[in-house]
Amino acid sequence: MNLTQILPYIAGIIVAIGGHEQWMYGALRKERDKYYNLAEKREETILELKDQINQLKIKIIKLEASQRGAFFDGKDHKND
């Protein structure tokens, strides 16, 4: 066979391999982005829950302190 007869087959193989690589890497990028976004959402949820926990800890501390006679609102409270 002449090189001119083989050339279209070689070009077809190269194009097919290139297209497959583009498709494969595109799919991998989509998966990566999907899981990256999920991780960001989970991280935001974790931060919100940590904030809620801290707020509850503050409320518990204030409640325990108020039961002992200490107040955190800046006013003088006298136990009669």
Buried (B, 14 or more C-beta within 10 A) or exposed (E): EEEEEEEEEEEEEEEEEEEEEEEEEEEEEEEEEEEEEEEEEEEEEEEEEEEEEEEEEEEEEBEEEEEEEEEEEEEEEEEE
